[in-house]
Amino acid sequence: MTTLKKARKDGDLEKFIKEHENDAPGDTDKLDAVIKRKSPGTGKAVPKASSGAASDD
């Protein structure tokens, strides 16, 4: 079975997803915390969304 670490290293996330799509759901609270956690090298936990203002292109 492919691990997420190996799939990321090999660039084969599709294989990992196919192997694990029928797994039981995980802990969504922990997943949300990881997603919201500040990434190394960034100043903010979550990037600010772009404004709805029209561009002048």
PyMOL commands that place a pseudoatom at each C-alpha (Angstrom):
pseudoatom trace, name=CA, resn=MET, resi=1, chain=A, elem=C, hetatm=0, pos=[0.000, 0.000, 0.000]
pseudoatom trace, name=CA, resn=THR, resi=2, chain=A, elem=C, hetatm=0, pos=[1.284, 3.448, -0.915]
pseudoatom trace, name=CA, resn=THR, resi=3, chain=A, elem=C, hetatm=0, pos=[1.879, 5.946, 1.879]
pseudoatom trace, name=CA, resn=LEU, resi=4, chain=A, elem=C, hetatm=0, pos=[1.111, 9.625, 1.439]
pseudoatom trace, name=CA, resn=LYS, resi=5, chain=A, elem=C, hetatm=0, pos=[4.782, 10.452, 1.954]
pseudoatom trace, name=CA, resn=LYS, resi=6, chain=A, elem=C, hetatm=0, pos=[5.830, 8.064, -0.821]
pseudoatom trace, name=CA, resn=ALA, resi=7, chain=A, elem=C, hetatm=0, pos=[3.059, 9.244, -3.149]
pseudoatom trace, name=CA, resn=ARG, resi=8, chain=A, elem=C, hetatm=0, pos=[4.114, 12.871, -2.691]
pseudoatom trace, name=CA, resn=LYS, resi=9, chain=A, elem=C, hetatm=0, pos=[7.779, 11.988, -3.250]
pseudoatom trace, name=CA, resn=ASP, resi=10, chain=A, elem=C, hetatm=0, pos=[6.982, 9.991, -6.410]
pseudoatom trace, name=CA, resn=GLY, resi=11, chain=A, elem=C, hetatm=0, pos=[4.409, 12.505, -7.667]
pseudoatom trace, name=CA, resn=ASP, resi=12, chain=A, elem=C, hetatm=0, pos=[1.743, 9.798, -7.778]
pseudoatom trace, name=CA, resn=LEU, resi=13, chain=A, elem=C, hetatm=0, pos=[-1.079, 11.142, -5.624]
pseudoatom trace, name=CA, resn=GLU, resi=14, chain=A, elem=C, hetatm=0, pos=[-3.715, 9.585, -7.904]
pseudoatom trace, name=CA, resn=LYS, resi=15, chain=A, elem=C, hetatm=0, pos=[-2.499, 6.099, -6.955]
pseudoatom trace, name=CA, resn=PHE, resi=16, chain=A, elem=C, hetatm=0, pos=[-2.634, 6.992, -3.262]
pseudoatom trace, name=CA, resn=ILE, resi=17, chain=A, elem=C, hetatm=0, pos=[-6.168, 8.381, -3.609]
pseudoatom trace, name=CA, resn=LYS, resi=18, chain=A, elem=C, hetatm=0, pos=[-7.382, 5.279, -5.469]
pseudoatom trace, name=CA, resn=GLU, resi=19, chain=A, elem=C, hetatm=0, pos=[-5.917, 2.995, -2.795]
pseudoatom trace, name=CA, resn=HIS, resi=20, chain=A, elem=C, hetatm=0, pos=[-7.457, 4.968, 0.068]
pseudoatom trace, name=CA, resn=GLU, resi=21, chain=A, elem=C, hetatm=0, pos=[-10.761, 6.290, -1.277]
pseudoatom trace, name=CA, resn=ASN, resi=22, chain=A, elem=C, hetatm=0, pos=[-12.734, 3.584, 0.561]
pseudoatom trace, name=CA, resn=ASP, resi=23, chain=A, elem=C, hetatm=0, pos=[-10.975, 4.118, 3.907]
pseudoatom trace, name=CA, resn=ALA, resi=24, chain=A, elem=C, hetatm=0, pos=[-13.068, 5.149, 6.872]
pseudoatom trace, name=CA, resn=PRO, resi=25, chain=A, elem=C, hetatm=0, pos=[-13.304, 8.925, 7.354]
pseudoatom trace, name=CA, resn=GLY, resi=26, chain=A, elem=C, hetatm=0, pos=[-10.662, 10.437, 9.569]
pseudoatom trace, name=CA, resn=ASP, resi=27, chain=A, elem=C, hetatm=0, pos=[-10.764, 13.107, 12.234]
pseudoatom trace, name=CA, resn=THR, resi=28, chain=A, elem=C, hetatm=0, pos=[-11.953, 16.226, 10.396]
pseudoatom trace, name=CA, resn=ASP, resi=29, chain=A, elem=C, hetatm=0, pos=[-11.143, 18.506, 13.356]
pseudoatom trace, name=CA, resn=LYS, resi=30, chain=A, elem=C, hetatm=0, pos=[-7.493, 17.431, 13.208]
pseudoatom trace, name=CA, resn=LEU, resi=31, chain=A, elem=C, hetatm=0, pos=[-7.460, 17.841, 9.424]
pseudoatom trace, name=CA, resn=ASP, resi=32, chain=A, elem=C, hetatm=0, pos=[-8.865, 21.361, 9.668]
pseudoatom trace, name=CA, resn=ALA, resi=33, chain=A, elem=C, hetatm=0, pos=[-6.246, 22.260, 12.277]
pseudoatom trace, name=CA, resn=VAL, resi=34, chain=A, elem=C, hetatm=0, pos=[-3.443, 21.051, 10.001]
pseudoatom trace, name=CA, resn=ILE, resi=35, chain=A, elem=C, hetatm=0, pos=[-4.836, 22.947, 7.022]
pseudoatom trace, name=CA, resn=LYS, resi=36, chain=A, elem=C, hetatm=0, pos=[-5.181, 26.148, 9.025]
pseudoatom trace, name=CA, resn=ARG, resi=37, chain=A, elem=C, hetatm=0, pos=[-1.763, 25.792, 10.676]
pseudoatom trace, name=CA, resn=LYS, resi=38, chain=A, elem=C, hetatm=0, pos=[0.816, 28.272, 9.518]
pseudoatom trace, name=CA, resn=SER, resi=39, chain=A, elem=C, hetatm=0, pos=[3.054, 26.931, 6.769]
pseudoatom trace, name=CA, resn=PRO, resi=40, chain=A, elem=C, hetatm=0, pos=[6.816, 27.364, 7.222]
pseudoatom trace, name=CA, resn=GLY, resi=41, chain=A, elem=C, hetatm=0, pos=[8.076, 30.551, 5.644]
pseudoatom trace, name=CA, resn=THR, resi=42, chain=A, elem=C, hetatm=0, pos=[4.748, 32.357, 5.545]
pseudoatom trace, name=CA, resn=GLY, resi=43, chain=A, elem=C, hetatm=0, pos=[3.539, 35.179, 7.704]
pseudoatom trace, name=CA, resn=LYS, resi=44, chain=A, elem=C, hetatm=0, pos=[-0.071, 34.089, 7.870]
pseudoatom trace, name=CA, resn=ALA, resi=45, chain=A, elem=C, hetatm=0, pos=[-1.876, 30.831, 8.566]
pseudoatom trace, name=CA, resn=VAL, resi=46, chain=A, elem=C, hetatm=0, pos=[-4.240, 31.125, 5.609]
pseudoatom trace, name=CA, resn=PRO, resi=47, chain=A, elem=C, hetatm=0, pos=[-3.647, 33.301, 2.540]
pseudoatom trace, name=CA, resn=LYS, resi=48, chain=A, elem=C, hetatm=0, pos=[-6.003, 36.238, 2.234]
pseudoatom trace, name=CA, resn=ALA, resi=49, chain=A, elem=C, hetatm=0, pos=[-8.627, 35.830, -0.471]
pseudoatom trace, name=CA, resn=SER, resi=50, chain=A, elem=C, hetatm=0, pos=[-8.473, 38.183, -3.403]
pseudoatom trace, name=CA, resn=SER, resi=51, chain=A, elem=C, hetatm=0, pos=[-10.905, 41.053, -3.377]
pseudoatom trace, name=CA, resn=GLY, resi=52, chain=A, elem=C, hetatm=0, pos=[-14.006, 41.014, -5.504]
pseudoatom trace, name=CA, resn=ALA, resi=53, chain=A, elem=C, hetatm=0, pos=[-12.940, 44.248, -7.179]
pseudoatom trace, name=CA, resn=ALA, resi=54, chain=A, elem=C, hetatm=0, pos=[-12.707, 44.214, -10.940]
pseudoatom trace, name=CA, resn=SER, resi=55, chain=A, elem=C, hetatm=0, pos=[-9.201, 44.250, -12.383]
pseudoatom trace, name=CA, resn=ASP, resi=56, chain=A, elem=C, hetatm=0, pos=[-8.063, 46.965, -14.738]
pseudoatom trace, name=CA, resn=ASP, resi=57, chain=A, elem=C, hetatm=0, pos=[-6.751, 44.511, -17.359]
for i in range(1, 57): cmd.bond("trace and resi %d" % i, "trace and resi %d" % (i + 1))
show_as sticks, trace
zoom trace
